[in-house]
Amino acid sequence: MKKHLVFAPLYLLMLSACTQNSPLLKGHENYVGTWQNNHSEIVIKSSGEVTYYHQEHTEKSIANQTFSGAEQSRIKAHLSSFGDQSFSIGQDNFSQQFTIQRSPYQDDQGHWKMSINGENYTRK
């Protein structure tokens, strides 16, 4: 029994580290959540972890034949900066910047929306 009590502070420290809010999100709490449109999803966690998924369908016609395909991008990284006009995730060559055209707002029906990189998103 005493063995387990010795590790209790370590468990509490690990648990608190997992639930801490990112200081970069201070003043930007409305961005936290899952945001989607028809071909993209951005998940912003209060810890600062961001997952971005984008799928784009393509079609090409060559010699009377049409070829279809899809391009997919998935990025999972922590916030590296957050401002009023943009935010970035990752570091150096493994980073992605998102330009904010319209910050989160509630529409007439009470749905949360925002515009990032020229795309409109709705929070789920």
DSSP file (Angstrom, degrees, kcal/mol; ACC not computed):
  #  RESIDUE AA STRUCTURE BP1 BP2  ACC     N-H-->O    O-->H-N    N-H-->O    O-->H-N    TCO  KAPPA ALPHA  PHI   PSI    X-CA   Y-CA   Z-CA
    1    1 A M     >        0   0    0      0, 0.0     4,-1.4     0, 0.0     3,-0.3   0.000 360.0 360.0 360.0 -42.1    0.0    0.0    0.0
    2    2 A K  H  >  +     0   0    0      1,-0.2     4,-1.5     2,-0.2     0, 0.0   0.826 360.0  62.5 -64.9 -30.7    2.8    2.4    0.9
    3    3 A K  H  > S+     0   0    0      1,-0.2     4,-1.0     2,-0.2    -1,-0.2   0.914 103.3  48.4 -59.4 -43.0    4.4    1.7   -2.5
    4    4 A H  H  > S+     0   0    0     -3,-0.3     4,-0.7     1,-0.2     3,-0.3   0.851 107.5  55.0 -67.7 -34.7    1.3    3.1   -4.3
    5    5 A L  H  < S+     0   0    0     -4,-1.4     3,-0.4     1,-0.2    -1,-0.2   0.812 100.4  60.4 -68.8 -29.5    1.3    6.3   -2.1
    6    6 A V  H  < S+     0   0    0     -4,-1.5     4,-0.3     1,-0.2    -1,-0.2   0.870 108.7  43.3 -64.5 -36.5    4.9    7.0   -3.1
    7    7 A F  H  X S+     0   0    0     -4,-1.0     4,-2.3    -3,-0.3    -1,-0.2   0.561  89.1  91.2 -87.3  -8.7    3.9    7.3   -6.8
    8    8 A A  H  X S+     0   0    0     -4,-0.7     4,-2.3    -3,-0.4     5,-0.2   0.904  85.8  49.7 -56.4 -46.6    0.7    9.3   -6.1
    9    9 A P  H  > S+     0   0    0      0, 0.0     4,-2.2     0, 0.0    -1,-0.2   0.889 110.5  51.6 -61.3 -36.1    2.4   12.7   -6.5
   10   10 A L  H  > S+     0   0    0     -4,-0.3     4,-2.3     2,-0.2    -2,-0.2   0.918 109.7  49.0 -64.8 -43.0    4.0   11.6   -9.8
   11   11 A Y  H  X S+     0   0    0     -4,-2.3     4,-2.4     1,-0.2    -1,-0.2   0.906 111.4  49.7 -62.3 -42.3    0.6   10.5  -11.1
   12   12 A L  H  X S+     0   0    0     -4,-2.3     4,-2.5     2,-0.2    -1,-0.2   0.891 110.1  50.7 -64.9 -39.4   -0.9   13.8  -10.1
   13   13 A L  H  X S+     0   0    0     -4,-2.2     4,-1.9     2,-0.2    -2,-0.2   0.920 111.8  47.3 -63.5 -44.3    1.9   15.7  -11.8
   14   14 A M  H  X S+     0   0    0     -4,-2.3     4,-1.4     1,-0.2    -2,-0.2   0.903 112.4  50.2 -63.8 -41.6    1.5   13.7  -15.0
   15   15 A L  H  X S+     0   0    0     -4,-2.4     4,-1.0     1,-0.2    -2,-0.2   0.907 110.4  48.8 -64.5 -42.9   -2.3   14.2  -15.0
   16   16 A S  H  X S+     0   0    0     -4,-2.5     4,-0.5     1,-0.2     3,-0.3   0.857 107.5  55.6 -68.0 -33.3   -2.0   18.0  -14.5
   17   17 A A  H  < S+     0   0    0     -4,-1.9     3,-0.5     1,-0.2    -1,-0.2   0.851 107.2  50.7 -65.2 -33.7    0.5   18.3  -17.3
   18   18 A C  H  < S+     0   0    0     -4,-1.4    -1,-0.2     1,-0.2    -2,-0.2   0.736 113.5  44.2 -75.7 -22.8   -2.0   16.6  -19.7
   19   19 A T  H  < S+     0   0    0     -4,-1.0    -1,-0.2    -3,-0.3    -2,-0.2   0.358  83.8 119.6-106.3   5.6   -4.8   18.9  -18.8
   20   20 A Q     <  -     0   0    0     -4,-0.5     2,-0.3    -3,-0.5    -3,-0.0  -0.418  62.0-121.6 -74.9 147.4   -3.0   22.3  -18.8
   21   21 A N        -     0   0    0     -2,-0.1    26,-0.3     1,-0.1    25,-0.1  -0.627  27.3-109.0 -86.1 145.2   -4.2   25.0  -21.1
   22   22 A S    >   -     0   0    0     24,-3.3     3,-1.4    -2,-0.3     4,-0.2  -0.562  15.7-142.0 -72.0 131.5   -1.8   26.5  -23.7
   23   23 A P  G >  S+     0   0    0      0, 0.0     3,-1.2     0, 0.0    -1,-0.1   0.754  99.6  68.7 -64.9 -21.7   -0.8   30.1  -22.8
   24   24 A L  G 3  S+     0   0    0      1,-0.2    56,-0.0    55,-0.1    24,-0.0   0.749  94.6  56.2 -67.3 -22.2   -0.9   30.8  -26.6
   25   25 A L  G X  S+     0   0    0     -3,-1.4     3,-3.1    21,-0.2    -1,-0.2   0.476  73.8 125.0 -89.0  -1.8   -4.7   30.4  -26.5
   26   26 A K  T <  S+     0   0    0     -3,-1.2     0, 0.0     1,-0.3     0, 0.0  -0.416  86.7  11.6 -60.6 123.5   -5.2   33.0  -23.8
   27   27 A G  T 3  S+     0   0    0     -2,-0.2    -1,-0.3     0, 0.0     3,-0.1   0.353 121.0  74.0  86.9  -5.1   -7.7   35.4  -25.3
   28   28 A H    X   +     0   0    0     -3,-3.1     3,-1.9     1,-0.1     4,-0.3  -0.046  50.6 128.6-126.0  29.9   -8.4   33.0  -28.1
   29   29 A E  G >   +     0   0    0      1,-0.3     3,-1.5     2,-0.2    -1,-0.1   0.749  61.9  71.5 -62.2 -25.3  -10.5   30.4  -26.2
   30   30 A N  G 3  S+     0   0    0      1,-0.3    -1,-0.3    -3,-0.1    75,-0.1   0.665  88.5  64.7 -66.0 -14.5  -13.3   30.6  -28.8
   31   31 A Y  G <  S+     0   0    0     -3,-1.9    13,-0.3    -6,-0.2    -1,-0.3   0.696  77.0 105.7 -79.5 -19.0  -11.0   28.8  -31.3
   32   32 A V    <   +     0   0    0     -3,-1.5     2,-0.3    -4,-0.3    13,-0.2  -0.418  61.0  53.8 -67.3 131.1  -11.0   25.6  -29.1
   33   33 A G  E    S-A   44   0A   0     11,-2.4    11,-2.7    -2,-0.2     2,-0.6  -0.858  93.2 -53.1 141.6-174.1  -13.1   22.8  -30.6
   34   34 A T  E     -A   43   0A   0     -2,-0.3    90,-3.1     9,-0.2     2,-0.4  -0.907  48.9-169.6-103.6 119.9  -13.6   20.8  -33.7
   35   35 A W  E     +AB  42 123A   0      7,-3.2     7,-2.7    -2,-0.6     2,-0.3  -0.924  11.0 176.1-114.0 132.3  -14.2   22.9  -36.8
   36   36 A Q  E     +AB  41 122A   0     86,-2.6    86,-2.4    -2,-0.4     2,-0.2  -0.942  18.4 169.7-137.2 155.0  -15.4   21.3  -40.1
   37   37 A N        -     0   0    0      3,-2.1     3,-0.2    -2,-0.3    84,-0.1  -0.758  61.3 -70.0-139.7-165.9  -16.5   22.0  -43.7
   38   38 A N  S    S+     0   0    0     -2,-0.2     3,-0.1     1,-0.2    83,-0.0   0.757 128.1  12.0 -64.4 -24.9  -17.1   19.7  -46.6
   39   39 A H  S    S+     0   0    0      1,-0.1    16,-2.9    14,-0.0     2,-0.3   0.317 119.6  57.0-136.9   9.5  -13.4   18.7  -47.1
   40   40 A S  E     - C   0  54A   0     14,-0.2    -3,-2.1    -3,-0.2     2,-0.3  -0.971  48.3-168.9-142.2 157.1  -11.4   19.9  -44.1
   41   41 A E  E     -AC  36  53A   0     12,-2.6    12,-2.8    -2,-0.3     2,-0.4  -0.982   1.1-170.5-145.3 135.1  -11.3   19.6  -40.3
   42   42 A I  E     -AC  35  52A   0     -7,-2.7    -7,-3.2    -2,-0.3     2,-0.6  -0.993   5.0-168.6-124.2 123.3   -9.3   21.6  -37.7
   43   43 A V  E     -AC  34  51A   0      8,-2.9     8,-2.2    -2,-0.4     2,-0.6  -0.959   4.3-174.0-112.8 118.6   -9.3   20.3  -34.1
   44   44 A I  E     -AC  33  50A   0    -11,-2.7   -11,-2.4    -2,-0.6     2,-0.2  -0.954   7.6-161.1-115.2 116.3   -7.9   22.8  -31.6
   45   45 A K    >   -     0   0    0      4,-2.7     3,-2.2    -2,-0.6   -23,-0.1  -0.636  29.7-118.5 -95.1 154.0   -7.5   21.5  -28.1
   46   46 A S  T 3  S+     0   0    0      1,-0.3   -24,-3.3    -2,-0.2   -21,-0.2   0.734 113.8  66.0 -63.0 -20.8   -7.1   23.7  -25.0
   47   47 A S  T 3  S-     0   0    0    -26,-0.3    -1,-0.3     2,-0.1     3,-0.1   0.610 121.5-106.7 -73.8 -11.4   -3.6   22.1  -24.5
   48   48 A G  S <  S+     0   0    0     -3,-2.2    31,-2.3     1,-0.4     2,-0.3   0.392  75.1 138.8  98.9  -2.2   -2.5   23.7  -27.8
   49   49 A E  E     - D   0  78A   0     29,-0.2    -4,-2.7    40,-0.1     2,-0.4  -0.627  32.5-168.0 -77.9 132.9   -2.5   20.5  -29.8
   50   50 A V  E     -CD  44  77A   0     27,-3.3    27,-2.4    -2,-0.3     2,-0.5  -0.979  12.1-167.7-125.6 134.0   -3.9   21.1  -33.3
   51   51 A T  E     -CD  43  76A   0     -8,-2.2    -8,-2.9    -2,-0.4     2,-0.5  -0.990   8.7-171.6-118.9 127.3   -4.9   18.5  -35.9
   52   52 A Y  E     -CD  42  75A   0     23,-3.2    23,-2.7    -2,-0.5     2,-0.4  -0.977   4.5-179.8-121.7 128.8   -5.6   19.6  -39.4
   53   53 A Y  E     +CD  41  74A   0    -12,-2.8   -12,-2.6    -2,-0.5     2,-0.4  -0.996   2.8 174.9-128.9 132.3   -7.0   17.4  -42.1
   54   54 A H  E     -CD  40  73A   0     19,-2.5    19,-2.6    -2,-0.4     2,-0.4  -0.998   7.3-174.3-139.1 132.4   -7.7   18.4  -45.7
   55   55 A Q  E     - D   0  72A   0    -16,-2.9     2,-0.5    -2,-0.4    17,-0.2  -0.995   4.6-173.6-128.5 128.5   -8.9   16.3  -48.6
   56   56 A E  E     - D   0  71A   0     15,-2.9    15,-2.9    -2,-0.4     2,-0.3  -0.982  14.8-143.8-125.4 127.5   -9.2   17.7  -52.1
   57   57 A H  E     - D   0  70A   0     -2,-0.5     2,-0.3    13,-0.2    13,-0.3  -0.704  20.0-167.5 -88.7 139.5  -10.7   15.9  -55.1
   58   58 A T  E     - D   0  69A   0     11,-2.7    11,-2.3    -2,-0.3     2,-0.4  -0.936  10.0-167.5-127.2 150.1   -9.1   16.4  -58.5
   59   59 A E  E     - D   0  68A   0     -2,-0.3     2,-0.4     9,-0.2     9,-0.2  -0.999   5.1-175.5-135.7 138.1  -10.2   15.5  -62.0
   60   60 A K  E     - D   0  67A   0      7,-2.5     7,-3.6    -2,-0.4     2,-0.5  -0.996  12.9-150.8-132.6 138.2   -8.0   15.6  -65.1
   61   61 A S  E     + D   0  66A   0     -2,-0.4     2,-0.4     5,-0.2     5,-0.2  -0.945  20.7 169.4-110.7 125.1   -9.1   15.0  -68.7
   62   62 A I  E >   - D   0  65A   0      3,-2.9     3,-1.4    -2,-0.5    -2,-0.1  -0.986  69.2 -16.5-136.2 123.2   -6.4   13.6  -71.1
   63   63 A A  T 3  S-     0   0    0     -2,-0.4    -1,-0.1     1,-0.3     3,-0.1   0.917 128.7 -48.7  49.4  54.7   -7.2   12.3  -74.6
   64   64 A N  T 3  S+     0   0    0      1,-0.2     2,-0.4    -3,-0.0    -1,-0.3   0.639 117.9 110.8  62.7  17.0  -11.0   12.1  -73.9
   65   65 A Q  E <   -D   62   0A   0     -3,-1.4    -3,-2.9     2,-0.0     2,-0.5  -0.962  57.5-146.2-119.9 141.5  -10.4   10.2  -70.6
   66   66 A T  E     -D   61   0A   0     -2,-0.4     2,-0.5    -5,-0.2    -5,-0.2  -0.915  10.3-163.5-109.1 129.1  -11.2   11.6  -67.2
   67   67 A F  E     -D   60   0A   0     -7,-3.6    -7,-2.5    -2,-0.5     2,-0.3  -0.932   4.8-161.4-112.4 132.4   -9.0   10.7  -64.3
   68   68 A S  E     +D   59   0A   0     -2,-0.5     2,-0.3    -9,-0.2    -9,-0.2  -0.837  18.8 153.7-111.5 149.8  -10.1   11.3  -60.7
   69   69 A G  E     -D   58   0A   0    -11,-2.3   -11,-2.7    -2,-0.3     2,-0.4  -0.950  29.6-130.3-158.8 178.1   -8.0   11.4  -57.6
   70   70 A A  E     -D   57   0A   0     -2,-0.3     2,-0.5   -13,-0.3   -13,-0.2  -0.999   7.1-154.2-142.2 138.4   -7.8   12.8  -54.1
   71   71 A E  E     -D   56   0A   0    -15,-2.9   -15,-2.9    -2,-0.4     2,-0.4  -0.942  17.7-167.3-110.4 134.4   -5.0   14.6  -52.3
   72   72 A Q  E     -D   55   0A   0     -2,-0.5     2,-0.4   -17,-0.2   -17,-0.2  -0.949  10.1-172.9-125.2 142.9   -5.0   14.4  -48.5
   73   73 A S  E     +D   54   0A   0    -19,-2.6   -19,-2.5    -2,-0.4     2,-0.4  -0.999   4.2 178.3-129.8 136.4   -3.0   16.3  -45.9
   74   74 A R  E     +D   53   0A   0     -2,-0.4     2,-0.4   -21,-0.2   -21,-0.2  -0.972   3.8 175.7-139.1 124.6   -3.0   15.6  -42.2
   75   75 A I  E     -D   52   0A   0    -23,-2.7   -23,-3.2    -2,-0.4     2,-0.4  -0.992   7.7-177.5-129.4 133.5   -0.9   17.6  -39.7
   76   76 A K  E     +D   51   0A   0     -2,-0.4     2,-0.3   -25,-0.2   -25,-0.2  -0.963  30.0 124.8-132.0 116.2   -0.8   17.1  -36.0
   77   77 A A  E     -D   50   0A   0    -27,-2.4   -27,-3.3    -2,-0.4     2,-0.2  -0.955  55.2 -91.9-159.0 171.0    1.4   19.5  -34.0
   78   78 A H  E     -D   49   0A   0     -2,-0.3    12,-2.4   -29,-0.2   -29,-0.2  -0.626  50.1 -91.5 -92.0 153.4    1.3   22.0  -31.2
   79   79 A L  E     +G   89   0B   0    -31,-2.3    10,-0.3    -2,-0.2     3,-0.1  -0.369  36.5 179.9 -58.9 135.9    0.7   25.7  -31.6
   80   80 A S  E    S+     0   0B   0      8,-2.8     2,-0.3     1,-0.4     9,-0.2   0.602  70.1   2.2-111.1 -22.0    3.9   27.7  -32.0
   81   81 A S  E     -G   88   0B   0      7,-1.4     7,-2.2     2,-0.0    -1,-0.4  -0.975  56.6-169.0-158.6 154.6    2.3   31.2  -32.3
   82   82 A F  E     +G   87   0B   0     -2,-0.3     5,-0.2     5,-0.2     2,-0.2  -0.908  18.4 156.8-150.7 118.4   -1.2   32.7  -32.2
   83   83 A G        -     0   0    0      3,-3.1    -2,-0.0    -2,-0.3   -59,-0.0  -0.649  55.4 -91.7-127.7-174.0   -2.1   36.2  -33.2
   84   84 A D  S    S+     0   0    0     -2,-0.2     3,-0.1     1,-0.2    19,-0.1   0.754 123.4  32.7 -74.1 -24.0   -5.2   38.1  -34.3
   85   85 A Q  S    S+     0   0    0      1,-0.3    15,-2.8    14,-0.1     2,-0.3   0.573 127.8   0.4-110.3 -12.7   -4.6   37.6  -38.0
   86   86 A S  E     - H   0  99B   0     13,-0.3    -3,-3.1    30,-0.0     2,-0.3  -0.989  50.7-153.5-164.4 163.7   -2.9   34.1  -38.0
   87   87 A F  E     -GH  82  98B   0     11,-2.0    11,-3.1    -2,-0.3     2,-0.3  -0.981  12.8-152.4-142.4 155.5   -1.7   31.2  -36.0
   88   88 A S  E     -GH  81  97B   0     -7,-2.2    -8,-2.8    -2,-0.3    -7,-1.4  -0.932   3.0-161.4-128.5 149.7    1.0   28.6  -36.7
   89   89 A I  E     +GH  79  96B   0      7,-2.2     7,-2.0    -2,-0.3   -10,-0.2  -0.929  55.3  14.1-125.3 154.8    1.6   25.0  -35.6
   90   90 A G  E    S- H   0  95B   0    -12,-2.4     2,-0.3    -2,-0.3     5,-0.3  -0.205  81.4 -83.1  79.5-172.3    4.8   23.0  -35.6
   91   91 A Q  E >   - H   0  94B   0      3,-0.8     3,-2.2     4,-0.1    -2,-0.0  -0.982  69.1 -35.7-137.3 144.8    8.4   24.2  -36.0
   92   92 A D  T >  S+     0   0    0     -2,-0.3     3,-0.6     1,-0.3     0, 0.0  -0.123 128.4   1.2  51.4-123.9   10.7   25.1  -38.9
   93   93 A N  T 3  S+     0   0    0      1,-0.3    -1,-0.3     3,-0.0     2,-0.2   0.655 132.2  60.3 -70.6 -15.3   10.2   22.9  -42.0
   94   94 A F  E <  S+H   91   0B   0     -3,-2.2    -3,-0.8     2,-0.0     2,-0.3  -0.361  86.7 107.9-108.1  51.3    7.4   21.0  -40.2
   95   95 A S  E <   -H   90   0B   0     -3,-0.6     2,-0.4    -5,-0.3    -5,-0.2  -0.851  47.8-160.2-127.0 162.3    5.1   24.0  -39.7
   96   96 A Q  E     -H   89   0B   0     -7,-2.0    -7,-2.2    -2,-0.3     2,-0.4  -0.990   8.8-150.7-142.4 131.3    1.9   25.3  -41.1
   97   97 A Q  E     -H   88   0B   0     -2,-0.4     2,-0.5    -9,-0.2    -9,-0.2  -0.861   6.8-158.9-104.4 139.8    0.5   28.8  -40.9
   98   98 A F  E     -H   87   0B   0    -11,-3.1   -11,-2.0    -2,-0.4     2,-0.5  -0.977   9.4-145.2-118.4 124.7   -3.2   29.5  -40.9
   99   99 A T  E     -H   86   0B   0     -2,-0.5    18,-3.0   -13,-0.2     2,-0.7  -0.781  12.3-140.7 -92.1 129.6   -4.5   32.9  -42.0
  100  100 A I  E     +E  116   0A   0    -15,-2.8    16,-0.2    -2,-0.5     3,-0.2  -0.804  27.8 168.5 -94.1 112.7   -7.6   34.1  -40.1
  101  101 A Q  E    S+     0   0A   0     14,-2.1     2,-0.4    -2,-0.7    -1,-0.2   0.821  79.2  10.2 -86.9 -36.8  -10.1   35.9  -42.3
  102  102 A R  E    S-E  115   0A   0     13,-1.8    13,-2.4   -17,-0.0    -1,-0.3  -0.950  77.7-136.0-145.5 122.4  -12.9   35.9  -39.7
  103  103 A S  E     -     0   0A   0     -2,-0.4    10,-0.1    11,-0.2   -19,-0.0  -0.233  51.6 -63.0 -71.0 165.3  -12.5   34.9  -36.1
  104  104 A P  E     +     0   0A   0      0, 0.0     2,-0.3     0, 0.0    10,-0.2  -0.188  66.3 161.8 -55.2 136.6  -15.1   32.7  -34.4
  105  105 A Y  E     -E  113   0A   0      8,-2.2     8,-2.8    -3,-0.1     2,-0.5  -0.964  38.4-112.5-148.9 160.6  -18.6   34.2  -34.2
  106  106 A Q  E     -E  112   0A   0     -2,-0.3     6,-0.2     6,-0.2     2,-0.0  -0.865  29.6-145.6 -99.8 130.7  -22.1   33.0  -33.6
  107  107 A D    >   -     0   0    0      4,-2.7     3,-1.9    -2,-0.5    -1,-0.0  -0.165  40.3 -82.6 -81.8-175.3  -24.5   33.2  -36.6
  108  108 A D  T 3  S+     0   0    0      1,-0.3    -1,-0.1     2,-0.1    -2,-0.0   0.749 130.9  51.8 -62.3 -25.2  -28.3   33.9  -36.3
  109  109 A Q  T 3  S-     0   0    0      2,-0.1    -1,-0.3     0, 0.0    -3,-0.0   0.401 120.9-105.8 -91.8   2.1  -29.0   30.3  -35.5
  110  110 A G  S <  S+     0   0    0     -3,-1.9     2,-0.3     1,-0.3    -2,-0.1   0.542  72.8 142.2  87.2   7.1  -26.4   30.1  -32.7
  111  111 A H        -     0   0    0      1,-0.0    -4,-2.7    11,-0.0     2,-0.4  -0.634  51.3-125.2 -82.5 138.9  -23.8   28.1  -34.7
  112  112 A W  E     +E  106   0A   0     11,-0.3    11,-2.3    -2,-0.3     2,-0.3  -0.702  38.0 172.5 -83.5 132.6  -20.2   29.0  -34.2
  113  113 A K  E     +EF 105 122A   0     -8,-2.8    -8,-2.2    -2,-0.4     2,-0.3  -0.930  11.6 171.1-136.7 158.6  -18.4   29.8  -37.5
  114  114 A M  E     - F   0 121A   0      7,-1.8     7,-3.2    -2,-0.3     2,-0.5  -0.967  26.4-128.3-158.4 164.3  -15.0   31.1  -38.6
  115  115 A S  E     +EF 102 120A   0    -13,-2.4   -14,-2.1    -2,-0.3   -13,-1.8  -0.982  28.2 172.1-123.5 121.7  -13.0   31.6  -41.8
  116  116 A I  E >   -EF 100 119A   0      3,-2.4     3,-2.4    -2,-0.5   -16,-0.2  -0.992  68.7  -7.4-129.6 134.0   -9.4   30.3  -42.0
  117  117 A N  T 3  S-     0   0    0    -18,-3.0    -1,-0.1    -2,-0.4   -17,-0.1   0.828 129.9 -54.9  50.3  37.5   -7.2   30.2  -45.2
  118  118 A G  T 3  S+     0   0    0    -19,-0.3     2,-0.4     1,-0.2    -1,-0.3   0.555 116.5 111.6  77.5   7.6  -10.2   31.3  -47.3
  119  119 A E  E <   - F   0 116A   0     -3,-2.4    -3,-2.4   -82,-0.0     2,-0.4  -0.914  63.6-130.9-116.8 143.0  -12.4   28.4  -46.1
  120  120 A N  E     - F   0 115A   0     -2,-0.4     2,-0.3    -5,-0.2    -5,-0.2  -0.764  26.4-170.0 -92.2 134.9  -15.5   28.7  -43.9
  121  121 A Y  E     - F   0 114A   0     -7,-3.2    -7,-1.8    -2,-0.4     2,-0.4  -0.910  12.9-154.1-124.8 150.4  -15.7   26.3  -40.9
  122  122 A T  E     -BF  36 113A   0    -86,-2.4   -86,-2.6    -2,-0.3     2,-0.3  -0.985  24.6-121.5-122.3 135.5  -18.5   25.4  -38.5
  123  123 A R  E      B   35   0A   0    -11,-2.3   -11,-0.3    -2,-0.4   -88,-0.3  -0.599 360.0 360.0 -78.3 133.5  -17.8   24.2  -34.9
  124  124 A K              0   0    0    -90,-3.1    -1,-0.1    -2,-0.3   -89,-0.1   0.389 360.0 360.0 -96.1 360.0  -19.3   20.8  -34.2
